[in-house]
C-alpha cells in the first residue's frame, strides 16, 4: 500500500507541476494512456491523480471526453485571492494576539530567509513555493485556531503559492516584503496586522493578474494563434 501511495504522490506532483508551469496548456486534453506512459504509472493511479487534480480545479473531467486542463481567467484568479485574503487576514489578526517570543523569533527568521531566497536565481519555482508556504503556514498555525487552519487547508494555500512561484517576478516586490508583514504581526496591533496581510495578498493578486495578461499577449503573438 505504501508503494502505491508513493507512486500516486510522485505522479500527482509531476502532473500538477507540468500544468502549473504551462507545459500542459489550458484547454489541452490529458489522455490517461499517455499520462500512464509518460509518468510510468498504472491507469488506476492515473485516474486517482486526475480526480485530485479536478478537486484542485486544475483540470475538468468531461464525460466521454476525458480530462482537460482548466482554462484560466482573471475572474478565477480574483476569486481565489479574495478567499485567501479573507482567511489569511483573519489569521494575521489572531496570530498577532497569540504569538509568543519563540514564535516571533521563528517568524522573523523565516521572513528574512524568504525575502533573500525568493530573489535567488538558484532556487526552482518549487523550492521557492515550499519556502513561501512554510512562512505562511507558520503564521496560520500560530493562531491555534483549528477551524481556521482547516479552512485554509481546504482552500489549498500551497497550490496558490506554487502557482504564484511559477508565474510572478519576485524581483518586482518591494524590499523586505515578508519581513514587513511579520513585523506587523508581532506589533501587537491586530488591526494593523490584518490590514498589512490584506495588502500583502492583494499585491500577490495584482502580480499574478499582470503575469496572466502578459502571458496572454505572448500567446497571441505566436504563429498560428
WOFEN-V616062 format. One record per pair of residues at least 6 apart in sequence whose ideal C-beta (glycine too) atoms are under 7 Angstrom apart, sorted by the first residue. I is the first residue (numbers start at 1). GAP is how many residues later the second one is. D is the distance in whole Angstrom. If there is no record, write none. Layout:
[[I & GAP & D] [I & GAP & D]]
This chain:
[[4 & 41 & 7] [7 & 34 & 6] [7 & 38 & 6] [8 & 37 & 5] [8 & 40 & 6] [8 & 41 & 6] [11 & 28 & 5] [11 & 30 & 5] [11 & 34 & 6] [11 & 38 & 5] [12 & 37 & 5] [12 & 40 & 6] [14 & 25 & 6] [15 & 20 & 7] [15 & 24 & 7] [15 & 34 & 6] [15 & 38 & 7] [16 & 37 & 6] [16 & 42 & 6] [17 & 109 & 7] [18 & 6 & 5] [19 & 39 & 5] [19 & 50 & 6] [20 & 142 & 6] [20 & 143 & 5] [20 & 146 & 5] [21 & 145 & 5] [24 & 6 & 7] [24 & 45 & 5] [25 & 44 & 6] [26 & 43 & 5] [26 & 44 & 7] [26 & 45 & 5] [26 & 46 & 6] [27 & 41 & 6] [27 & 42 & 6] [27 & 44 & 6] [28 & 41 & 5] [29 & 37 & 6] [29 & 38 & 7] [29 & 39 & 6] [30 & 29 & 7] [30 & 36 & 7] [30 & 37 & 4] [30 & 39 & 7] [31 & 35 & 6] [32 & 11 & 6] [32 & 14 & 5] [32 & 15 & 7] [32 & 34 & 7] [35 & 11 & 5] [36 & 6 & 7] [36 & 7 & 6] [36 & 10 & 5] [50 & 9 & 6] [50 & 11 & 7] [50 & 17 & 5] [53 & 6 & 5] [54 & 6 & 7] [54 & 7 & 5] [56 & 100 & 6] [56 & 103 & 6] [57 & 13 & 6] [58 & 12 & 6] [59 & 8 & 5] [59 & 9 & 6] [59 & 10 & 6] [59 & 11 & 6] [60 & 8 & 5] [60 & 10 & 6] [61 & 6 & 6] [62 & 6 & 6] [72 & 140 & 6] [74 & 135 & 6] [74 & 138 & 7] [77 & 128 & 7] [77 & 131 & 6] [77 & 132 & 6] [77 & 135 & 6] [78 & 127 & 7] [80 & 80 & 6] [81 & 120 & 6] [81 & 123 & 7] [81 & 124 & 4] [83 & 72 & 6] [84 & 71 & 7] [84 & 73 & 7] [84 & 76 & 6] [84 & 117 & 6] [85 & 113 & 6] [85 & 116 & 4] [85 & 117 & 7] [87 & 61 & 7] [87 & 64 & 6] [87 & 65 & 5] [87 & 68 & 6] [88 & 48 & 7] [88 & 109 & 5] [88 & 113 & 6] [89 & 105 & 5] [89 & 108 & 5] [89 & 109 & 5] [90 & 58 & 6] [91 & 48 & 6] [91 & 49 & 5] [91 & 52 & 5] [91 & 57 & 6] [91 & 61 & 7] [92 & 47 & 6] [92 & 93 & 5] [92 & 101 & 4] [92 & 102 & 6] [92 & 104 & 7] [92 & 105 & 4] [93 & 97 & 5] [93 & 100 & 6] [93 & 101 & 4] [94 & 49 & 4] [94 & 51 & 6] [95 & 44 & 5] [95 & 47 & 4] [95 & 48 & 5] [95 & 90 & 5] [96 & 89 & 5] [96 & 91 & 7] [96 & 92 & 6] [96 & 93 & 7] [96 & 94 & 5] [96 & 97 & 4] [97 & 93 & 6] [98 & 44 & 6] [98 & 45 & 6] [98 & 46 & 6] [99 & 43 & 5] [99 & 86 & 7] [99 & 87 & 6] [103 & 39 & 5] [104 & 82 & 5] [106 & 32 & 6] [107 & 31 & 6] [107 & 32 & 7] [107 & 75 & 5] [107 & 78 & 7] [107 & 79 & 7] [108 & 74 & 6] [110 & 24 & 6] [110 & 25 & 4] [110 & 28 & 6] [111 & 24 & 6] [111 & 67 & 4] [111 & 68 & 5] [111 & 70 & 7] [111 & 71 & 4] [112 & 67 & 6] [113 & 18 & 7] [114 & 17 & 6] [114 & 18 & 6] [114 & 21 & 5] [114 & 64 & 4] [115 & 61 & 5] [115 & 62 & 6] [115 & 63 & 5] [115 & 64 & 6] [117 & 6 & 6] [117 & 14 & 6] [118 & 10 & 5] [118 & 13 & 7] [118 & 14 & 7] [118 & 52 & 5] [119 & 51 & 6] [119 & 52 & 6] [125 & 40 & 4] [125 & 41 & 5] [128 & 37 & 4] [129 & 32 & 5] [129 & 33 & 4] [129 & 36 & 4] [132 & 29 & 5] [132 & 33 & 7] [133 & 24 & 7] [133 & 25 & 5] [133 & 28 & 5] [135 & 43 & 6] [136 & 21 & 6] [136 & 25 & 7] [139 & 46 & 7] [140 & 8 & 7] [140 & 9 & 6] [140 & 12 & 5] [141 & 8 & 7] [164 & 40 & 6] [164 & 44 & 6] [167 & 41 & 6] [167 & 44 & 4] [168 & 39 & 4] [168 & 40 & 6] [168 & 43 & 5] [172 & 35 & 7] [181 & 15 & 6] [181 & 16 & 7] [181 & 19 & 5] [184 & 8 & 5] [184 & 9 & 5] [184 & 12 & 4] [185 & 8 & 5] [187 & 6 & 7] [219 & 6 & 6]]
